[in-house]
Amino acid sequence: MAESVAFSKTADRATVYAELAPQIEALIADETDLIANLANVAAVLKEAFGFFWVGFYLKKGDQLVLGPFQGPLACTRIDFGSGVCGHAYSSRETVIVPNVDEFPGHIACSSASRSEIVVPMFDAGGEVFGVLDVDSDKLSDFSEIDADHLERIVGLISRLPSNPSE
């Protein structure tokens, strides 16, 4: 079991993501519990990048329900189609929001959140079973670099036999 991750503290984001990806893959490869894996992925991303909030929302019934996260208190339930998380879930696409105050229907779980990226997670059948939500306290903190790498990380999680649809 890994107790730490190694990454270049002064490197650009693409480099850090590239360094983290194989470590995350190794970290979650032998664990069959989805919640344990999501908790560790959230911790790795928070530690490596210092994002304001990193966490997961999982589909339960007709809502997204808060799962493992790192950061301050969060909204517990989000309706499909509501806020950035609900929009990413319903649209089945990664959503980058440079300024959350300009996103129609943004759910303000914390007034300190300034920008956000949300990545849907797909099961083996192509259904969305949750989202990865990352918030920053800086405006325009996310780019296509984050989207590309976070989609790859979510892909690692989605391939595990422990996701809810398997």
DRENDRENKOL-542937 format. One record per atom (N, C-alpha, C, O): residue in one letter; x, y, z. Coordinates in steps of 0.1 Angstrom, whole numbers, padded with zeros to 4 digits, always signed. Example, Ala and Ser with C-alpha at 12.3 -4.5 7.8 and 13.67 -1.06 7.14 Angstrom:
2
A+0132-0057+0078/A+0123-0045+0078/A+0132-0033+0078/A+0142-0033+0085/S+0128-0022+0071/S+0137-0011+0071/S+0129+0000+0079/S+0134+0011+0080/
END
This chain:
166
M+0008-0012+0000/M+0000+0000+0000/M+0009+0012+0000/M+0018+0013+0008/A+0006+0022-0009/A+0013+0034-0009/A+0009+0043+0002/A-0002+0044+0006/E+0019+0050+0007/E+0017+0060+0018/E+0019+0074+0014/E+0016+0083+0021/S+0025+0076+0002/S+0027+0089-0003/S+0029+0088-0018/S+0030+0078-0024/V+0028+0100-0024/V+0030+0101-0039/V+0042+0111-0041/V+0044+0120-0032/A+0049+0109-0052/A+0060+0118-0055/A+0057+0126-0067/A+0052+0120-0077/F+0060+0138-0067/F+0057+0147-0078/F+0066+0159-0077/F+0071+0163-0067/S+0069+0165-0089/S+0077+0177-0089/S+0069+0189-0085/S+0059+0193-0091/K+0073+0195-0074/K+0065+0206-0068/K+0066+0219-0076/K+0057+0228-0074/T+0076+0220-0084/T+0078+0233-0092/T+0075+0231-0107/T+0076+0240-0115/A+0070+0219-0111/A+0068+0216-0125/A+0054+0222-0129/A+0046+0225-0121/D+0052+0223-0142/D+0039+0227-0147/D+0029+0216-0145/D+0032+0204-0142/R+0016+0219-0146/R+0005+0210-0143/R+0006+0197-0152/R+0004+0186-0147/A+0009+0199-0165/A+0009+0187-0173/A+0020+0177-0168/A+0017+0165-0169/T+0031+0182-0164/T+0042+0173-0159/T+0037+0166-0146/T+0039+0154-0144/V+0031+0174-0137/V+0027+0168-0124/V+0016+0157-0127/V+0016+0146-0121/Y+0006+0160-0136/Y-0004+0150-0139/Y+0003+0138-0145/Y-0001+0126-0141/A+0013+0139-0154/A+0019+0128-0160/A+0027+0120-0149/A+0028+0108-0150/E+0033+0126-0139/E+0039+0119-0128/E+0029+0112-0119/E+0032+0101-0115/L+0018+0118-0117/L+0008+0112-0108/L+0000+0100-0114/L-0003+0091-0107/A-0003+0101-0127/A-0011+0091-0133/A-0007+0076-0130/A-0015+0068-0126/P+0006+0073-0133/P+0009+0059-0130/P+0009+0055-0115/P+0006+0044-0111/Q+0011+0065-0106/Q+0010+0063-0092/Q-0004+0061-0088/Q-0007+0052-0079/I-0013+0069-0093/I-0028+0067-0091/I-0032+0053-0095/I-0039+0046-0089/E-0028+0050-0108/E-0032+0037-0113/E-0027+0026-0104/E-0035+0016-0101/A-0015+0026-0099/A-0009+0016-0090/A-0017+0016-0077/A-0019+0006-0071/L-0020+0028-0072/L-0027+0030-0059/L-0041+0023-0059/L-0045+0017-0049/I-0048+0024-0070/I-0062+0019-0070/I-0063+0005-0076/I-0074-0001-0076/A-0052+0000-0083/A-0053-0012-0090/A-0057-0024-0082/A-0065-0032-0087/D-0052-0026-0070/D-0055-0037-0062/D-0066-0035-0051/D-0070-0045-0044/E-0072-0023-0051/E-0083-0021-0041/E-0096-0022-0049/E-0098-0017-0059/T-0105-0030-0043/T-0118-0033-0049/T-0129-0024-0044/T-0140-0024-0050/D-0127-0016-0034/D-0137-0007-0029/D-0137+0007-0036/D-0127+0014-0035/L-0148+0010-0042/L-0149+0023-0049/L-0146+0035-0040/L-0139+0044-0044/I-0153+0035-0029/I-0152+0046-0020/I-0137+0048-0015/I-0132+0060-0015/A-0130+0037-0012/A-0116+0039-0008/A-0108+0045-0019/A-0099+0053-0017/N-0110+0040-0031/N-0103+0045-0043/N-0106+0060-0045/N-0097+0068-0048/L-0118+0064-0045/L-0122+0078-0047/L-0116+0086-0036/L-0111+0097-0039/A-0116+0082-0024/A-0110+0089-0013/A-0095+0092-0015/A-0090+0103-0014/N-0088+0081-0020/N-0074+0083-0022/N-0071+0092-0034/N-0062+0100-0034/V-0079+0091-0045/V-0077+0100-0056/V-0079+0114-0053/V-0072+0123-0057/A-0090+0117-0045/A-0092+0131-0040/A-0081+0136-0032/A-0076+0147-0034/A-0075+0127-0023/A-0064+0132-0015/A-0051+0135-0023/A-0044+0144-0021/V-0049+0126-0033/V-0037+0128-0042/V-0038+0141-0050/V-0029+0149-0050/L-0050+0144-0056/L-0052+0156-0063/L-0051+0168-0055/L-0045+0178-0059/K-0057+0168-0043/K-0056+0179-0034/K-0042+0182-0029/K-0037+0193-0029/E-0034+0171-0026/E-0021+0173-0021/E-0012+0178-0032/E-0003+0187-0030/A-0013+0173-0044/A-0004+0177-0055/A-0007+0191-0060/A+0003+0198-0063/F-0019+0195-0061/F-0022+0208-0067/F-0027+0218-0058/F-0027+0230-0061/G-0030+0215-0046/G-0035+0224-0036/G-0048+0231-0040/G-0051+0242-0035/F-0057+0224-0048/F-0070+0229-0051/F-0078+0232-0039/F-0076+0225-0029/F-0087+0241-0040/F-0096+0245-0029/F-0105+0233-0024/F-0106+0231-0012/W-0110+0226-0034/W-0119+0214-0031/W-0118+0204-0042/W-0118+0207-0054/V-0117+0191-0038/V-0116+0180-0047/V-0125+0169-0042/V-0123+0165-0031/G-0135+0165-0050/G-0143+0154-0045/G-0152+0148-0056/G-0151+0151-0068/F-0160+0138-0051/F-0168+0131-0060/F-0183+0131-0056/F-0186+0132-0044/Y-0191+0132-0066/Y-0206+0130-0064/Y-0210+0117-0071/Y-0206+0116-0083/L-0218+0109-0065/L-0222+0096-0071/L-0237+0096-0073/L-0245+0101-0065/K-0241+0090-0084/K-0255+0089-0087/K-0262+0080-0077/K-0258+0068-0075/K-0272+0085-0071/K-0281+0077-0062/K-0295+0081-0064/K-0299+0092-0061/G-0303+0072-0070/G-0316+0075-0074/G-0316+0086-0085/G-0310+0084-0095/D-0323+0097-0082/D-0324+0108-0092/D-0316+0120-0088/D-0319+0131-0092/Q-0305+0118-0081/Q-0296+0129-0077/Q-0282+0124-0077/Q-0278+0113-0077/L-0273+0134-0076/L-0259+0132-0073/L-0257+0134-0058/L-0261+0144-0052/V-0251+0125-0051/V-0249+0125-0037/V-0234+0126-0033/V-0226+0119-0039/L-0231+0135-0024/L-0217+0137-0020/L-0210+0124-0017/L-0215+0116-0009/G-0198+0122-0022/G-0189+0110-0019/G-0177+0115-0013/G-0176+0126-0007/P-0166+0108-0014/P-0153+0112-0008/P-0148+0125-0013/P-0149+0128-0025/F-0143+0133-0004/F-0138+0146-0009/F-0127+0151+0001/F-0125+0146+0012/Q-0120+0161-0004/Q-0110+0168+0004/Q-0113+0183+0003/Q-0114+0189-0008/G-0114+0190+0015/G-0117+0204+0015/G-0128+0207+0025/G-0132+0199+0033/P-0133+0220+0024/P-0143+0224+0034/P-0157+0217+0031/P-0158+0210+0021/L-0166+0219+0040/L-0179+0213+0038/L-0185+0215+0024/L-0182+0225+0018/A-0193+0206+0020/A-0198+0206+0006/A-0213+0204+0006/A-0219+0200+0016/C-0219+0207-0005/C-0233+0204-0008/C-0235+0189-0007/C-0226+0182-0013/T-0245+0184-0002/T-0247+0170+0000/T-0254+0164-0012/T-0250+0153-0016/R-0264+0170-0017/R-0272+0165-0029/R-0274+0175-0040/R-0276+0187-0037/I-0272+0171-0052/I-0274+0179-0064/I-0283+0172-0074/I-0281+0161-0077/D-0293+0180-0078/D-0302+0174-0088/D-0295+0173-0102/D-0287+0182-0105/F-0299+0163-0109/F-0294+0162-0123/F-0297+0175-0130/F-0309+0179-0129/G-0288+0180-0137/G-0290+0193-0145/G-0288+0205-0137/G-0289+0216-0143/S-0286+0204-0124/S-0285+0216-0116/S-0270+0219-0113/S-0262+0210-0111/G-0266+0232-0113/G-0253+0236-0111/G-0243+0230-0121/G-0247+0224-0131/V-0230+0231-0118/V-0220+0226-0127/V-0219+0211-0127/V-0218+0205-0137/C-0220+0205-0115/C-0220+0190-0114/C-0232+0184-0121/C-0230+0174-0129/G-0244+0189-0119/G-0255+0184-0125/G-0255+0186-0140/G-0260+0177-0148/H-0250+0197-0145/H-0248+0199-0159/H-0239+0189-0165/H-0241+0184-0176/A-0227+0187-0159/A-0217+0178-0164/A-0223+0164-0165/A-0221+0156-0174/Y-0231+0160-0154/Y-0237+0147-0154/Y-0247+0146-0166/Y-0247+0136-0173/S-0256+0155-0167/S-0266+0155-0177/S-0261+0156-0192/S-0266+0149-0201/S-0251+0164-0193/S-0245+0166-0207/S-0235+0155-0211/S-0232+0154-0222/R-0230+0148-0200/R-0221+0137-0202/R-0207+0143-0208/R-0200+0136-0214/E-0205+0155-0205/E-0192+0162-0209/E-0185+0169-0198/E-0192+0174-0188/T-0172+0170-0199/T-0164+0178-0189/T-0168+0192-0191/T-0170+0197-0202/V-0170+0199-0180/V-0173+0213-0180/V-0163+0221-0172/V-0159+0218-0161/I-0157+0231-0179/I-0148+0240-0173/I-0155+0254-0171/I-0160+0259-0181/V-0154+0259-0159/V-0161+0272-0156/V-0150+0281-0151/V-0146+0280-0140/P-0146+0291-0159/P-0135+0300-0155/P-0140+0309-0143/P-0131+0313-0135/N-0153+0313-0143/N-0158+0321-0132/N-0172+0316-0128/N-0181+0318-0135/V-0172+0310-0116/V-0185+0303-0112/V-0196+0313-0111/V-0208+0310-0112/D-0193+0326-0108/D-0204+0336-0107/D-0211+0339-0120/D-0222+0345-0120/E-0205+0335-0131/E-0210+0337-0144/E-0217+0324-0150/E-0222+0324-0161/F-0217+0313-0142/F-0224+0301-0147/F-0238+0301-0142/F-0241+0301-0130/P-0248+0301-0152/P-0262+0301-0148/P-0266+0289-0139/P-0263+0278-0143/G-0271+0292-0128/G-0276+0282-0119/G-0265+0276-0110/G-0267+0265-0104/H-0253+0282-0110/H-0242+0277-0101/H-0247+0276-0087/H-0254+0284-0081/I-0244+0264-0081/I-0247+0262-0067/I-0235+0266-0059/I-0224+0259-0060/A-0236+0276-0050/A-0225+0281-0042/A-0224+0273-0029/A-0230+0277-0019/C-0217+0262-0030/C-0214+0255-0017/C-0205+0262-0008/C-0205+0261+0004/S-0196+0270-0015/S-0187+0279-0008/S-0184+0291-0016/S-0182+0291-0028/S-0185+0303-0009/S-0183+0315-0016/S-0168+0317-0020/S-0165+0326-0028/A-0159+0309-0015/A-0145+0310-0018/A-0142+0304-0031/A-0131+0306-0037/S-0151+0295-0036/S-0149+0289-0049/S-0150+0299-0060/S-0160+0306-0061/R-0140+0300-0069/R-0140+0310-0080/R-0141+0304-0094/R-0147+0309-0103/S-0135+0292-0096/S-0135+0285-0109/S-0137+0270-0106/S-0134+0265-0094/E-0141+0262-0116/E-0144+0248-0113/E-0143+0240-0126/E-0144+0245-0137/I-0140+0227-0124/I-0140+0218-0135/I-0147+0205-0130/I-0145+0201-0119/V-0156+0200-0138/V-0163+0188-0134/V-0162+0178-0146/V-0165+0181-0157/V-0159+0165-0142/V-0156+0155-0152/V-0166+0143-0149/V-0165+0138-0138/P-0174+0139-0158/P-0183+0128-0156/P-0175+0115-0156/P-0165+0113-0163/M-0180+0105-0148/M-0174+0092-0147/M-0184+0082-0154/M-0196+0082-0150/F-0179+0074-0163/F-0187+0064-0171/F-0184+0050-0166/F-0173+0046-0164/D-0195+0042-0165/D-0193+0027-0163/D-0190+0020-0176/D-0190+0026-0186/A-0189+0007-0175/A-0185-0001-0186/A-0196-0001-0197/A-0193-0003-0209/G-0208+0002-0193/G-0220+0003-0202/G-0221+0017-0208/G-0231+0019-0216/G-0213+0026-0205/G-0214+0040-0210/G-0223+0049-0203/G-0226+0060-0207/E-0228+0044-0191/E-0237+0053-0183/E-0229+0061-0173/E-0218+0056-0168/V-0233+0073-0170/V-0226+0081-0160/V-0230+0077-0146/V-0242+0076-0143/F-0220+0074-0138/F-0223+0069-0124/F-0219+0079-0114/F-0221+0077-0102/G-0213+0090-0118/G-0209+0101-0109/G-0200+0111-0116/G-0198+0110-0128/V-0195+0121-0108/V-0186+0131-0114/V-0175+0134-0104/V-0176+0132-0092/L-0164+0138-0110/L-0153+0144-0102/L-0154+0159-0103/L-0155+0164-0114/D-0154+0165-0091/D-0156+0180-0091/D-0144+0186-0084/D-0140+0182-0073/V-0138+0195-0091/V-0126+0202-0086/V-0129+0217-0086/V-0132+0223-0096/D-0127+0224-0075/D-0129+0238-0073/D-0116+0245-0070/D-0107+0239-0063/S-0114+0257-0075/S-0103+0265-0072/S-0107+0278-0066/S-0118+0283-0069/D-0099+0284-0057/D-0102+0297-0052/D-0096+0308-0061/D-0095+0320-0057/K-0091+0304-0073/K-0086+0314-0083/K-0095+0314-0095/K-0100+0303-0099/L-0097+0325-0101/L-0104+0326-0114/L-0096+0319-0125/L-0084+0320-0125/S-0103+0314-0134/S-0097+0308-0146/S-0085+0298-0143/S-0075+0299-0150/D-0087+0290-0133/D-0076+0281-0129/D-0075+0268-0137/D-0065+0261-0135/F-0085+0265-0145/F-0085+0252-0152/F-0085+0254-0167/F-0090+0264-0172/S-0079+0245-0174/S-0077+0245-0188/S-0079+0231-0194/S-0083+0222-0187/E-0077+0231-0207/E-0079+0218-0214/E-0068+0208-0209/E-0070+0196-0210/I-0057+0213-0204/I-0047+0204-0198/I-0053+0196-0186/I-0052+0184-0185/D-0060+0204-0177/D-0067+0197-0166/D-0078+0188-0171/D-0079+0176-0166/A-0085+0192-0181/A-0096+0184-0186/A-0091+0170-0191/A-0096+0160-0188/D-0080+0171-0199/D-0075+0159-0205/D-0069+0150-0195/D-0073+0138-0195/H-0062+0155-0185/H-0056+0146-0175/H-0066+0141-0165/H-0065+0129-0161/L-0075+0149-0161/L-0086+0145-0152/L-0095+0134-0158/L-0099+0125-0152/E-0098+0136-0171/E-0105+0126-0178/E-0098+0112-0179/E-0104+0102-0177/R-0085+0113-0180/R-0077+0100-0180/R-0077+0094-0166/R-0078+0082-0165/I-0076+0102-0156/I-0077+0097-0142/I-0090+0091-0139/I-0091+0080-0133/V-0101+0098-0143/V-0115+0092-0142/V-0116+0079-0149/V-0123+0070-0145/G-0110+0079-0161/G-0110+0066-0169/G-0104+0055-0161/G-0108+0043-0163/L-0093+0057-0154/L-0087+0047-0146/L-0097+0041-0135/L-0098+0029-0133/I-0105+0051-0129/I-0115+0047-0119/I-0126+0039-0126/I-0131+0029-0121/S-0130+0044-0137/S-0142+0038-0144/S-0139+0023-0148/S-0148+0015-0150/R-0126+0020-0151/R-0123+0006-0155/R-0122-0004-0144/R-0122-0016-0146/L-0122+0001-0131/L-0121-0008-0120/L-0134-0016-0119/L-0145-0011-0122/P-0133-0028-0114/P-0145-0037-0112/P-0153-0033-0101/P-0164-0039-0098/S-0149-0022-0093/S-0157-0018-0081/S-0167-0007-0084/S-0173-0002-0075/N-0167-0002-0097/N-0177+0009-0098/N-0191+0004-0098/N-0193-0008-0100/P-0201+0012-0094/P-0214+0008-0090/P-0222+0000-0101/P-0231-0007-0097/S-0218+0000-0113/S-0226-0007-0123/S-0221-0022-0125/S-0227-0029-0132/E-0210-0025-0118/E-0205-0039-0120/E-0207-0047-0108/E-0203-0059-0108/
END
